[in-house]
Amino acid sequence: MTEQNRGGASGRQARRRAQGELETQVLNALCHAPEPVTASYVQERVGGGLAYTTVVTILTRLHTKGVVARQRAGRAFRWTAVADEAGLAALRMRRVLDAEADREAVLASFVTALPPGDERLLRDLLAQSAHGFPGGG
């Protein structure tokens, strides 16, 4: 295989996206949409030559995670975000935590590795949550 065949006409290969980057881009397009939108709308907003089927796959995965909602519109769906990028990141953090056998050890390690400002913020958020403020129970 020649260099041209491997990396396109210029010989350069496309940059590989970081894990979750496409999900974030798709979610960002939905968050900024004025109303529920089609996968084609998302495809146009994300750009980068992304295939329609790839967009639908990402939307379906986000739907399975509970981050987006969909409603039938003819033969297709219209999609809307039910969580923002922070919500998606929180979901990822919970999934990582859920996959570990010793939650207490993981959380303790996480907290002790936080910079002082983040630890203080986390403590404040936990205190608010304990007192029934938004996001708490």
Secondary structure, DSSP 8 states (H G I E B T S, - for coil): --HHHHH-TTS-------TTHHHHHHHHHHHT-SS-B-HHHHHHHH-TT--HHHHHHHHHHHHHTTSEEEEEETTEEEEEESS-HHHHHHHHHHHHHHT-S-HHHHHHHHHHHS-HHHHHHHHHHHHHHHTT-TT--
